[in-house]
């Protein structure tokens, strides 16, 4: 495994583990979620965390009769992260409270982060157009 790929995969695995810990922290702090919004947030965090962890630790992931290579799994997880982040931030901003308490600056931060996530998801999906294709090599045969 080359150095770029190793860094990328470790980052995905670490990000996935931290995201799963965040989901566990929500449940530990607030109890088992009972409202639809909290269930959705915890489920979203678990889905993103599992996807990133799988992409960071496995070359391929089987989903039923389909097998996805790790860059595609990473792209799906990061896209889910971006969409969820944008939705949560937008809803909270429309309610007037925001999730960070930064007001209009939260909108700017969200736009920047979601744009970065979207770019990175695209990089994973296409196998590297800016980062470099060597970072997205899938080891072994099918």
Secondary structure, 3 states (H helix, E strand, C coil): CCHHHHHHHHHHHHHHHHHHHHHHHHHHHHCCCCCHHHHHHHHHHHHHHHHHHHHHHCCEEEECCEEEEHHHHHHHHHHHHHHHHHHHHHHHHHHCCCCCCCCHHHHHHHHHHHHHHHHHHHHHHHCCCCCCHHHHCCCCCC
